[in-house]
Amino acid sequence: MKKEIIVTRKWGDRRKGKTDWSRFDALTDDDIAKAVANDPDAVPIDIDWSDAILVIPPKKQAISIRVDEDVLKFFKKEGEGYQRRINAVLRSYMQQKARPKKRA
């Protein structure tokens, strides 16, 4: 038996959330610092970003490519990002081929 769902809100009506915004607005920086200090999930982050280097990924070119069905299934079964992984494999191949040959 299907249950009928009755929507009482009209389009554009806002839902009343459970957040106490007046209490939130009243928090001081000291209150927030104390709450963070007492939160076991709030691990201090002391990363030195002064030597960080901005890396801009190379521009991607949209193409149409034909690959064997089993190859595509292999990459897709790994989940989201299969095109990125295929690109990584192709990049690795390209870099290996671009290396100077070692002499024996």
Secondary structure as UniProt FT lines:
FT   TURN            11..12
FT   HELIX           21..26
FT   HELIX           29..37
FT   TURN            40..41
FT   TURN            50..51
FT   HELIX           69..77
FT   HELIX           82..98
//
